[in-house]
Amino acid sequence: MRMATLSWLRTKGGLAFIALTLVALVGAAPVALAQGGEAPPTAESNAAAIAAVQTHADYVWTIVAAVLVFLMQAGFALVETGLTRAKNAVNICMKNLMDFSVGSLSFFLIGFGLMFGVSSTGWFGTSGFLLSDFAAEQDPWVYAFWMFQVVFAATAATIVSGAMAERTKFTSYLMYSVFVTAIVYPVFGSWAWGGLYKGGGWLEGLGFIDFAGSTVVHSVGGWAALAGAMVLGPRLGRYGKDGKPRAMPGHNLVFATLGVFLLWFGWFGFNAGSTTAASTDIALIAVNTNLAAAAGAVAAMITAWLYLKKPDATMALNGALAGLVGITAGCYNVTPGSAVIIGLVAGTLVVFSVLFFDRIRIDDPVGAVSVHGVCGAWGTLAAGLFNAEGTSLAIIGVQLLGILAAFLWTFTTMWVFFKVVSVTVGLRVSAEEEVEGLDSHEHGNDAYAGDAFRTLSGEAGAGA
């Protein structure tokens, strides 16, 4: 029977029967649609489906990147704790916790509106405070965008913690955290990035290049740190009567190293996440970020080895961070080869910058001014110098203008702020509190197992 059927299908009659069956099925399609079937996809429906997938991917990538940047707070806490003394570890951790917590609220209340609200002048936004002018049901992207921006604001704030470590009143630091996340960082951010969401800043209109914030985030934090360190003055015993610096080594370089790796890890979100889009662009950005960090670490190690006669670990760690800061502005618009050069220069520069500030008696326990302020300025200039589409005197001029504007705005404003705080509520703890440690006096806590750990870390009886 089976063989007979196959033989019949091979005949012309069998082929005709199959053809008639297909025609009947096609003819029945409109009837099926009329009875509730779905229409076949069209070019328009396919495009809409693809756009919806892309939109959802953009949301997911932006939030994932924001979480990576949030993890950098842990990295900063470990770096700063490790490079300072054990008696101030709790204080460092509390400052990192609170500058993110206080900063999030300040940025929500005021900062986001100043930075991204509608602006008719290009100087700062005048809407969007408390996200009040954004209808979430019409523009839910504002939530993802705000989440990514708030972790940047907190990064700018926490940079200052290390430079002012071991001698700053906790209440005064909280005041600073509010001021920088509500006013200082958002205003400059509006100049350079205002058009990312609403309005548009004057510096952005000139063509200023700072893709992920070498200047907007890092130099702003670095120059604020410089102002704070200058107003505070150096730690007790940091400089001898002859003016020469005395070593005050950090108590745990393992912490500092782990912190640098966490920062390096989070920086992939910092830079690649600045696309705020799940696009192929993130591949080049990630490669540039990694190469610059690696080059910075190698350059700092070699520079310290040649100049200080030892491959100093703290210099190498800061070299990696210097490379990361340096590539942040141009991670999108430079080639991988240029990223290596940018990192090499940053890693070399940070060593000499740390030594320079030490010589002029500006006490920065973690090198924050050099890593973020100086190397942030270098990275911003490098974004123009190594622009893959070509450079010019006009491009370099705009980059220099942005660097100068960031310094003048941030340093001047923060110096005045710290001076006012110093003469009113007080900025620096007493000499007794500084000698005995901020953990016990400011927080009533001890980060470690009391005197046993202090003996191991070389602090027992030294009042260090």
C-alpha positions as CSV (number, residue, x, y, z in Angstrom):
1,M,0.0,0.0,0.0
2,R,2.8,2.4,1.0
3,M,4.6,1.8,-2.3
4,A,1.5,2.3,-4.3
5,T,0.9,5.7,-2.6
6,L,4.4,6.9,-3.3
7,S,4.1,5.8,-6.9
8,W,0.8,7.8,-7.3
9,L,2.4,10.9,-5.7
10,R,5.2,10.8,-8.4
11,T,2.6,11.0,-11.2
12,K,1.3,14.3,-12.6
13,G,-2.1,13.7,-10.9
14,G,-0.4,13.5,-7.5
15,L,1.5,16.7,-8.1
16,A,-1.7,18.5,-9.2
17,F,-3.4,17.3,-6.0
18,I,-0.6,18.8,-3.9
19,A,-0.8,22.1,-5.8
20,L,-4.6,22.4,-5.3
21,T,-4.2,21.7,-1.6
22,L,-1.7,24.6,-1.2
23,V,-3.9,26.9,-3.1
24,A,-6.8,26.0,-0.8
25,L,-4.7,26.7,2.3
26,V,-3.6,30.1,1.0
27,G,-7.2,31.0,0.1
28,A,-8.3,30.0,3.6
29,A,-5.8,32.4,5.3
30,P,-8.0,35.5,5.1
31,V,-10.9,33.5,6.6
32,A,-8.7,32.4,9.5
33,L,-7.6,36.0,10.1
34,A,-11.2,37.2,10.1
35,Q,-11.9,34.6,12.7
36,G,-9.2,35.9,15.1
37,G,-5.8,34.8,13.6
38,E,-2.8,37.0,13.7
39,A,-1.6,39.0,10.7
40,P,1.8,38.1,9.3
41,P,4.6,40.4,10.5
42,T,5.3,43.5,8.4
43,A,8.4,45.6,8.0
44,E,6.9,48.2,10.4
45,S,6.0,45.7,13.1
46,N,9.4,44.1,12.9
47,A,11.1,47.5,13.3
48,A,8.9,48.3,16.3
49,A,9.8,44.9,17.9
50,I,13.5,45.5,17.3
51,A,13.2,49.0,18.8
52,A,11.5,47.7,21.9
53,V,14.2,45.1,22.5
54,Q,16.9,47.8,22.1
55,T,15.1,50.1,24.5
56,H,14.9,47.4,27.1
57,A,18.5,46.5,26.6
58,D,19.5,50.2,27.0
59,Y,17.7,50.2,30.4
60,V,19.3,47.0,31.6
61,W,22.8,48.1,30.5
62,T,22.5,51.5,32.1
63,I,21.4,50.1,35.4
64,V,24.1,47.4,35.4
65,A,26.7,50.0,34.7
66,A,25.3,52.2,37.5
67,V,25.7,49.2,39.9
68,L,29.3,48.8,38.8
69,V,30.0,52.4,39.5
70,F,28.2,52.1,42.9
71,L,30.7,49.3,43.7
72,M,33.5,51.8,43.3
73,Q,32.4,53.3,46.6
74,A,33.7,50.1,48.2
75,G,36.9,50.5,46.3
76,F,37.4,54.0,47.4
77,A,36.7,53.0,51.0
78,L,39.3,50.2,50.9
79,V,42.0,52.4,49.2
80,E,41.5,55.2,51.6
81,T,41.4,53.0,54.7
82,G,44.4,51.0,53.6
83,L,46.5,54.1,52.9
84,T,45.7,55.7,56.3
85,R,46.2,54.6,59.8
86,A,44.2,52.0,61.7
87,K,42.9,54.4,64.3
88,N,40.9,56.2,61.6
89,A,39.5,53.3,59.7
90,V,35.9,53.6,60.9
91,N,36.0,57.3,60.2
92,I,37.0,56.6,56.6
93,C,34.3,54.0,56.1
94,M,31.6,56.3,57.6
95,K,32.6,59.1,55.3
96,N,32.3,56.9,52.3
97,L,29.0,55.5,53.4
98,M,27.6,58.9,54.2
99,D,28.8,60.9,51.2
100,F,26.9,58.4,49.0
101,S,23.8,58.4,51.3
102,V,23.7,62.2,51.8
103,G,24.8,62.8,48.3
104,S,22.0,60.7,46.8
105,L,19.4,62.8,48.6
106,S,21.1,66.1,47.8
107,F,21.3,65.2,44.1
108,F,17.7,64.1,44.1
109,L,16.5,67.3,45.8
110,I,18.6,69.9,44.0
111,G,21.6,68.6,42.0
112,F,19.9,66.7,39.2
113,G,17.7,69.7,38.4
114,L,20.7,72.1,38.3
115,M,22.6,69.7,36.1
116,F,20.0,68.5,33.6
117,G,17.0,70.7,34.1
118,V,15.9,73.0,31.3
119,S,18.4,75.9,30.9
120,S,17.9,79.0,28.7
121,T,21.4,80.4,29.6
122,G,23.6,77.3,29.4
123,W,24.9,77.9,33.0
124,F,22.6,75.7,35.1
125,G,19.1,74.0,34.9
126,T,16.0,75.5,36.5
127,S,13.7,72.6,36.5
128,G,13.6,68.9,37.4
129,F,14.1,69.3,41.1
130,L,12.9,66.1,43.0
131,L,12.3,64.8,39.4
132,S,9.1,66.9,39.7
133,D,9.0,68.1,36.1
134,F,9.4,64.6,34.6
135,A,6.3,62.6,34.0
136,A,7.5,59.0,34.6
137,E,4.7,57.4,32.7
138,Q,5.7,59.5,29.6
139,D,9.4,59.4,30.1
140,P,10.4,56.5,32.4
141,W,14.0,56.7,31.1
142,V,14.6,59.5,33.6
143,Y,14.8,56.9,36.4
144,A,17.5,54.9,34.7
145,F,19.4,58.1,33.7
146,W,19.1,59.5,37.3
147,M,20.4,56.3,38.7
148,F,23.5,56.4,36.5
149,Q,24.1,60.1,37.2
150,V,23.8,59.9,41.0
151,V,26.7,57.4,41.3
152,F,28.8,59.8,39.3
153,A,27.9,62.6,41.7
154,A,28.8,60.4,44.7
155,T,32.2,59.6,43.0
156,A,33.1,63.3,42.8
157,A,32.2,63.7,46.5
158,T,34.1,60.7,47.8
159,I,37.4,61.7,46.1
160,V,37.8,64.4,48.8
161,S,37.6,62.0,51.6
162,G,41.1,60.6,51.2
163,A,42.8,64.0,50.8
164,M,41.2,65.3,54.0
165,A,41.6,62.1,55.9
166,E,42.6,61.7,59.6
167,R,41.9,65.3,60.7
168,T,38.5,66.4,59.5
169,K,35.4,66.8,61.7
170,F,32.7,64.3,60.7
171,T,29.9,66.9,60.8
172,S,31.8,69.2,58.6
173,Y,32.4,66.5,56.1
174,L,28.7,65.8,56.0
175,M,28.1,69.5,55.2
176,Y,30.7,69.3,52.4
177,S,29.0,66.2,50.9
178,V,25.7,68.1,50.6
179,F,27.3,71.1,49.1
180,V,29.4,69.3,46.4
181,T,26.6,67.0,45.3
182,A,23.9,69.6,45.4
183,I,25.8,72.6,43.9
184,V,29.4,72.4,42.9
185,Y,29.4,69.2,40.8
186,P,26.0,69.7,39.2
187,V,26.8,73.3,38.1
188,F,29.9,72.4,36.3
189,G,28.3,69.2,35.0
190,S,25.6,71.3,33.4
191,W,28.2,73.3,31.6
192,A,29.7,70.2,30.0
193,W,26.9,67.6,29.9
194,G,23.6,69.5,30.2
195,G,22.5,68.4,26.7
196,L,22.7,64.7,27.7
197,Y,19.1,65.0,28.9
198,K,17.7,68.5,28.9
199,G,18.9,71.9,27.8
200,G,22.6,72.2,27.0
201,G,25.7,73.8,28.6
202,W,27.8,76.6,27.3
203,L,31.0,74.5,27.4
204,E,29.3,71.6,25.7
205,G,28.2,74.0,23.0
206,L,31.8,74.8,22.2
207,G,32.6,71.2,21.5
208,F,34.2,70.2,24.9
209,I,35.2,66.6,24.9
210,D,34.8,64.7,28.2
211,F,33.0,61.5,27.5
212,A,32.8,60.0,30.9
213,G,34.2,62.7,33.2
214,S,38.0,63.1,33.5
215,T,37.2,66.7,34.4
216,V,33.5,66.7,35.1
217,V,33.8,64.1,37.8
218,H,37.5,63.5,38.7
219,S,39.1,66.9,38.4
220,V,36.1,68.5,40.1
221,G,36.7,66.0,43.0
222,G,40.4,66.6,42.8
223,W,40.3,70.4,43.0
224,A,37.8,70.2,45.8
225,A,40.2,67.9,47.6
226,L,43.1,70.4,47.0
227,A,41.0,73.2,48.5
228,G,40.2,71.1,51.6
229,A,43.7,69.9,52.2
230,M,45.0,73.5,51.9
231,V,42.5,74.9,54.4
232,L,42.9,72.0,56.8
233,G,46.7,72.0,56.8
234,P,48.9,68.9,57.2
235,R,48.5,66.2,59.8
236,L,50.4,66.5,63.0
237,G,53.9,65.3,62.6
238,R,53.7,65.0,58.8
239,Y,56.5,67.6,58.3
240,G,59.6,68.1,60.5
241,K,60.9,71.5,61.7
242,D,63.1,71.6,58.6
243,G,60.0,71.2,56.4
244,K,60.9,67.8,55.1
245,P,58.0,65.2,55.0
246,R,57.9,62.4,57.4
247,A,56.5,59.0,56.4
248,M,53.1,58.1,57.7
249,P,52.5,54.8,56.0
250,G,49.1,53.3,55.6
251,H,48.3,50.4,57.8
252,N,47.0,47.9,55.2
253,L,48.3,47.7,51.6
254,V,46.3,44.6,51.1
255,F,43.1,46.7,51.6
256,A,44.5,49.3,49.2
257,T,45.3,46.8,46.5
258,L,41.8,45.2,46.7
259,G,40.3,48.6,46.6
260,V,42.2,49.4,43.4
261,F,41.0,46.2,41.7
262,L,37.4,47.0,42.7
263,L,37.8,50.5,41.2
264,W,39.3,49.1,38.1
265,F,36.4,46.6,37.8
266,G,33.8,49.3,38.4
267,W,35.5,51.6,35.9
268,F,34.2,49.5,33.0
269,G,30.8,50.6,34.1
270,F,32.0,54.1,34.6
271,N,33.3,54.5,31.1
272,A,31.4,52.0,28.9
273,G,28.2,52.8,30.8
274,S,28.4,56.4,29.8
275,T,27.0,55.3,26.4
276,T,23.7,54.7,28.3
277,A,23.0,52.4,25.4
278,A,23.6,48.7,24.8
279,S,25.6,49.3,21.7
280,T,28.8,47.9,20.1
281,D,30.6,51.1,21.1
282,I,31.2,49.6,24.6
283,A,33.8,47.2,23.2
284,L,36.3,49.9,22.2
285,I,35.6,51.8,25.4
286,A,36.3,48.7,27.6
287,V,39.6,48.0,25.7
288,N,40.8,51.6,26.0
289,T,39.9,51.6,29.7
290,N,41.8,48.5,30.5
291,L,44.9,49.4,28.4
292,A,45.3,52.8,30.0
293,A,45.0,51.4,33.5
294,A,47.6,48.7,32.8
295,A,49.9,51.3,31.2
296,G,49.5,53.6,34.1
297,A,50.4,51.0,36.7
298,V,53.5,49.9,34.7
299,A,54.7,53.5,34.1
300,A,54.2,54.5,37.8
301,M,56.1,51.4,38.9
302,I,59.0,52.0,36.6
303,T,59.1,55.8,37.4
304,A,59.2,55.0,41.2
305,W,61.8,52.3,40.7
306,L,64.1,54.7,38.8
307,Y,63.5,57.8,41.0
308,L,62.9,56.2,44.5
309,K,65.1,53.1,43.9
310,K,62.2,50.8,44.7
311,P,59.1,49.6,42.9
312,D,56.9,51.3,45.4
313,A,53.5,49.6,45.7
314,T,51.5,52.7,46.6
315,M,52.9,54.5,43.5
316,A,52.0,51.6,41.3
317,L,48.5,51.4,42.7
318,N,48.0,55.1,42.2
319,G,49.4,54.7,38.7
320,A,46.6,52.3,37.7
321,L,44.1,54.8,39.0
322,A,45.8,57.6,37.2
323,G,45.6,55.7,33.9
324,L,41.9,55.1,34.6
325,V,41.2,58.8,35.3
326,G,43.3,59.8,32.3
327,I,41.4,57.7,29.8
328,T,38.0,58.6,31.1
329,A,37.5,61.7,28.9
330,G,38.7,60.1,25.7
331,C,37.7,56.5,26.1
332,Y,35.2,56.8,23.3
333,N,37.1,58.9,20.8
334,V,40.8,57.6,20.9
335,T,42.4,54.4,19.5
336,P,43.8,51.7,21.7
337,G,47.3,52.7,20.9
338,S,46.5,56.3,22.1
339,A,45.0,54.8,25.2
340,V,48.3,53.2,26.1
341,I,50.2,56.5,25.6
342,I,47.6,58.3,27.7
343,G,48.0,55.7,30.5
344,L,51.8,55.8,30.3
345,V,51.9,59.6,30.7
346,A,49.3,59.5,33.5
347,G,51.3,56.9,35.4
348,T,54.5,58.9,35.1
349,L,52.8,62.2,35.9
350,V,51.1,60.9,39.1
351,V,54.4,60.0,40.7
352,F,56.0,63.4,40.2
353,S,52.7,65.1,41.2
354,V,52.5,63.3,44.5
355,L,56.1,64.2,45.3
356,F,55.5,67.8,44.2
357,F,52.5,68.4,46.6
358,D,54.5,66.7,49.3
359,R,57.3,69.2,48.9
360,I,55.0,72.2,49.1
361,R,53.5,70.8,52.3
362,I,50.1,69.9,51.0
363,D,49.3,66.8,52.9
364,D,47.2,64.4,50.8
365,P,47.4,60.9,52.5
366,V,46.1,59.0,49.4
367,G,47.3,61.2,46.5
368,A,43.7,62.1,45.5
369,V,44.7,65.6,44.2
370,S,47.4,64.0,41.9
371,V,45.3,61.0,40.7
372,H,42.0,62.8,40.1
373,G,42.8,66.5,39.8
374,V,46.1,66.5,37.9
375,C,45.5,63.3,35.9
376,G,41.9,64.3,35.2
377,A,43.3,67.5,33.6
378,W,45.8,65.5,31.6
379,G,43.1,63.1,30.4
380,T,40.9,65.9,29.3
381,L,43.7,67.5,27.3
382,A,44.6,64.1,25.8
383,A,41.1,63.5,24.6
384,G,41.6,66.5,22.3
385,L,45.2,65.7,21.4
386,F,44.5,62.1,20.5
387,N,41.1,62.6,19.0
388,A,40.8,59.8,16.4
389,E,38.9,62.0,14.0
390,G,41.7,64.6,14.0
391,T,42.8,67.4,16.3
392,S,43.3,71.2,15.9
393,L,44.2,74.2,17.9
394,A,40.5,75.0,18.3
395,I,39.8,71.6,19.8
396,I,42.8,71.8,22.1
397,G,41.8,75.4,23.1
398,V,38.3,74.3,24.1
399,Q,39.8,71.4,26.1
400,L,42.1,73.8,28.0
401,L,39.2,76.2,28.6
402,G,37.2,73.4,30.1
403,I,40.1,72.4,32.4
404,L,40.6,76.0,33.5
405,A,36.9,76.5,34.1
406,A,36.7,73.4,36.2
407,F,39.6,74.5,38.3
408,L,38.5,78.1,38.8
409,W,34.9,77.1,39.6
410,T,35.6,74.2,41.9
411,F,38.7,75.3,43.7
412,T,37.5,78.9,44.4
413,T,34.0,77.8,45.5
414,M,35.3,75.0,47.7
415,W,38.1,77.0,49.2
416,V,35.6,79.7,50.3
417,F,33.2,77.0,51.6
418,F,35.9,75.3,53.7
419,K,37.1,78.6,55.0
420,V,33.5,79.5,56.1
421,V,33.1,76.1,57.7
422,S,36.4,76.5,59.5
423,V,35.6,79.8,61.1
424,T,32.0,78.8,62.0
425,V,31.4,75.2,63.0
426,G,35.0,74.2,62.7
427,L,36.7,72.0,60.1
428,R,39.5,70.3,61.9
429,V,39.4,68.1,65.0
430,S,41.4,69.0,68.1
431,A,45.1,67.9,68.4
432,E,44.1,65.4,71.1
433,E,41.4,63.8,68.9
434,E,43.8,63.6,66.0
435,V,46.5,61.9,68.0
436,E,44.2,59.4,69.6
437,G,42.3,58.7,66.4
438,L,38.9,59.7,65.0
439,D,37.3,56.3,65.4
440,S,37.0,56.5,69.2
441,H,36.4,60.3,69.4
442,E,34.0,60.8,66.5
443,H,32.3,57.4,66.3
444,G,32.9,55.5,69.6
445,N,34.1,52.5,67.5
446,D,37.3,50.6,66.9
447,A,37.7,49.0,63.5
448,Y,40.0,46.2,64.8
449,A,40.6,44.1,67.9
450,G,41.9,47.0,70.0
451,D,45.5,47.2,71.2
452,A,46.5,43.8,69.9
453,F,46.1,45.0,66.3
454,R,47.6,48.4,67.0
455,T,50.7,46.6,68.3
456,L,50.9,44.5,65.1
457,S,50.5,47.6,62.9
458,G,53.2,49.5,64.8
459,E,50.9,52.1,66.4
460,A,50.9,51.1,70.0
461,G,52.4,53.8,72.2
462,A,53.2,56.0,69.3
463,G,50.1,58.1,69.3
464,A,50.2,57.9,65.5
